[in-house]
Amino acid sequence: MPKKQPADPAEKRRINPAMKYSGMAGQMAGATALGFFGGRWLDNYFGFEKPVFAIGLLILFLSSFMIKLVNDVSQDK
């Protein structure tokens, strides 16, 4: 039995909200991991005893992700 085709082509291209937000969660996890582990590597490379780069990059990457998240969610209207 053939599948019913959507009447509106824009409806066909619409992304499932669950897929969109799970993708955003993956991006957030990736940004967090990249910021933290990249910062730890830089701390070890430059010989810092305190996690200066790890905390700095973590804050930078998370704040950048939050700005991207607000922009993406505000475009859904």
N, C-alpha and C positions, 0 to 999 in steps of 0.2 A: 504494500500500500504506500503510495507516494506521500512524502511529508508536505504539510501545508506551508506554502511560501508566505512570508509576511507581506502585507500590502504596501507598507511603507519601507523604502530602502534604508531610511535612518534607523528604523527599529531593528533591522538586521545587524547593523554595525554597533548597536548599543551594547555596552559591556555590562555583564552581570555585576551588581553591586558587591556581592560576596567575593567575587574574584578580584574586584578592584581593591577592596579594603584588605584582603589577605595579601595582595601584592604590596600594598603600602606597609603592612606589618613586616613583611620580608625585607623591604628597603630600610625600615627603621632598625631592624636587627643587624643588617649588614653595615649600616652607618655606625651603629654603636660598636660593633666588633672591630671595624676598620679603624675607628678613632682610638679605641682603647689599645688594641694590640699594636697599631702603628706608633702610638705614643709611647708604649712600653719599649718598643724597639729603639725609638729615638732616645729615650731616657738611658737605656743601656749603652747605646752608641756614644753618647756624649758624657756618660759617667755620672749622671745625676743620682743622688741617693733617694730623693723624694720624687714622686711621679708627676713632675711638672708638665711634660709633654702629654702624658697619658690623660691627665685631667683636662688640660687645655684643648687637646684635639677632640676629646669626648664632648666637651661643651660646645665647641665649634661645629662639629658634625651634627649633634643633636639639634642645635638651634637652626642650622641650615635646613635640616629635615623638617622641623616644625614650620618654617617659613614656606617650604615647598608644599607641606600638607595643607596649610591654610589656603594657599593659592589653588591647589587642586580641588579642594572641597568647595571653595567659593565659586568655582567655574561650573559646578554641577547644577546651579539654579536655572 
